[in-house]
Each structure stands twice: as C-alpha cells, then as structure tokens.
Amino acid sequence: MPAITAELKRALVHLPESEKDKLLLKLVGKDAMLVERLEFELIEHGQTVDERRMTIREFIDRTARLKQDSAGWIMMDMRTISGYITRHLKVTKDKYGEVELGLYMLNSFFEEQPDKLRTYNTRTDKCAQYIAKRADQVLKKMLKLDADYHIEFMDDMNLLLGRLYENCPAHYARQLGIPKNL
C-alpha cells in the first residue's frame, strides 16, 4: 500500500465535506471486514457480542457432529471454524470470546470425534499437530487475559489439556511444552 505524503494529507483535509463523505464511503465499501466492524460498532453499538458468540457456538456444534471420514477432514473443519473465530475477534475485539470459542471448538471435536482423534498414525499426524498448536495458542491467549477470567476457563482448559495427552496430539503437545494441567 503506498504511503500518503504530507502534501496529499493536507489536500485531503481541505476537501469539502461532501467530497470527503463520498471518498470515505467509497473506501469503506471496498473492505468487507471494515464494513462489518463499523456495523458492529456504529449500528449494533457493540451489544451483539453474545449473539455473535452463540452463532459461532452453534456452527461448532453442527460441524463437530458431522461424521467425518478422516482426521484430515476434521482438521479442515477446525480451520474453517478458526477463521470464523478470528473474524469475530477482528470485528468485535472480543478476546474473552476468542478464548472461549477456541476452547469450545477443541473440546467439542474431542467429544464428537473421539475415534478419529485417539491414536497417532500417519493419517492423524497433521491434525494432531494442528490441534496441539491451536491448544497452545488458546492457552497463551487465556493466560494473557485478566487473572479473574482464568478461573472461568480452568475446568475447560484442564479437560482439553488432559485430552491432548490422552489422544493423538500428545507428541506435539510435549514438543510445544504444553502443561498436562493448570
């Protein structure tokens, strides 16, 4: 993206209001993420965070219940869900929700797909690595939150950590130095 020169900045500041409005609307319309963020902040006034979280939880539930043929398909589904969680964070700046949804996603897949995630083999390798890395990210993000929130996540996090070491991601969890419990 080209840098805006000081001269251009001064010229933009001195544009008539109607011209500025046209330019702003044109520029905002080209970025879907920005449009969604502005709708959340300006129209919804930030009051729909819980509804947005619930929508993603329902999507996680539906997706985790699908009977997949392999761990590879499970990993692809988790990546899709992770994209929705990331988009949620970018739009709402909801760091608590990012941790909550990440934990919920990983635990849901362990609950709904235990046979596909139990044993480590060549078919589960990439999925195991993805789960371990994702769990590590969620753990680190949880620890960055205020200490009061740690108590709320403790049971779900310990459940996830136990599942990591009982199933196919155990090798990668050890490599990443993920604790067995908190």
N, C-alpha and C positions, 0 to 999 in steps of 0.2 A: 504494500500500500504506500503510495507516495506521501512524503511529508508535506504538511501545509506550511507554506512560507509565511513569514511575518506580514509581508505585503498583502497576501491573499486573506489572512486573518482580519487585517484592518478593513479590507474591502468588504468582506462578509458582514462585519459588524455595522458598517454604514449602509447596508442594503435596506430598502424599505421593508416594513413588517410583512406586507403581503408577499413579497418575494421570498423572504426568509421562511414563511409558512409553507409556501409551495416547495421550496428546496427541502425543508425538513420532512414533509410528508412523502416526497419522492424518495428520499434517502431511507427513511424508516421502513417504507414498503418493500425495500429490497432485502431486508434481513428478517426472516420469519421468527427467529429466536427473539430479536428485539421487539417485534410486534407482540409476541406472546407475553414477554416480560412487562411491556408497557400496559397491556390489557390487565395483567395481574395487579400491577401497582396502581394504575390510574382508574380503572373501571371497577375491579373487584376490591380495591383498597386493601389488598393482602389478606382478605378474610376467607379465602377459599383453600388455604393450605391443607386443612384436614380433608376436605373433599378430594383434592388432588392426590393426597396420600392414599386415600381409600380407593380411588380409581386404580392406582398402581398396584395396591394390595390385591384387588380383585383380579387384575391381569396376571399377577404372580400366581394366584390360586388356580386360575384356569389353565395356565401354561404348565405349572408343576404337575397337575393331574393328567396331562396328556401322557399316554403310554408310548414312550419313545423306543426306537429300535436299538439305540446305542448311546454310549456316553457322549459321543461326538454331537449328536442332536441335542442332548441335554445342554452341553456347553454352548451351542449356538443359541438356544433359547435363553440361557442365562446372560449371554452377551446382549441379546436384544433387550432384555429387562434392564440390564445395567445401563444401556443407552437411555431408557426412559427415566431411570433414577438420576442420571447425570443431567438430563434435560430439566427435570424437576428442580434440581439444585440450581441450575443456571437461571431459571425463570424466577424461582421463589427465594433463593438464598437460604433454604431450609436445611441447615447442616444436621440438625436433630433428625429430620425426616430421612436424610441420606443414610445415616447410620441405621435407623430403624428399618428402613426398606431393604437395605443390604443384608442385614441380619435375617430379616423375614424371608428374603429370597433364598438364601443359602440353606436355612433350616427347612424351608418348605420343600426344596428339592431332595434333601436327605430323607424327609418323611415320606414323600410320594414316590421316590425312585430308589429305594434302598438297594434293590438287587443290581441295578446298573452301576452303582457307586461304591459297592462293597469291596471288591477285590481289585488290586492293582495288576494291570497287564498292559500290553501294547495298545489295546483298544480304549483303555481308560486313561492313558498317560496324559494326553493334552488336557483333558477335562480335569484330571486330578491337579495338574499344575495350575490351571485357571482358578479352580476353587480355592486352592491354598493361597494364591496371590490375592484373590478377591477378599478372602477372610483376613489376610494380613492388612489390607487396605482399610477394611471396615474396623478392625481392632485399633489401628493407628488413629483413624478419624474419631473413634469413640473416646480414646484417651485424650484427644485434643479438646473435647467438649468440657464444659464445666463439670467439676467433680460430683456435683449433685445428680447429674444425669447418669453417672456410672452405675449407681445403684439400680436405676430403672432397667438398664441393659444387662446387668450382671448375670441373671439366670439364662437369658437367651444366648449370651456370649459364651458362658460356660458349657451350655448344651452344644453349641457349634464347635467349640474347641475339642470337646470330647468326641464328637462325630468326626472331626478331622483326623484324629489319631486312631479311630476305630475303623476307618474306611480307606479308600484308595489314595486320598491326598496326604496320608501320614508321612511318606518320604519327603515330599516337598514342604510340608509343614515343619519338619525337623530342619531341613535345609534353610528355611527362612527364619528359623529361631522363634517360631510362634509358641507361646507357652501352652501347656496342657490344660491349665485352668487359671483363673484370676483370683 
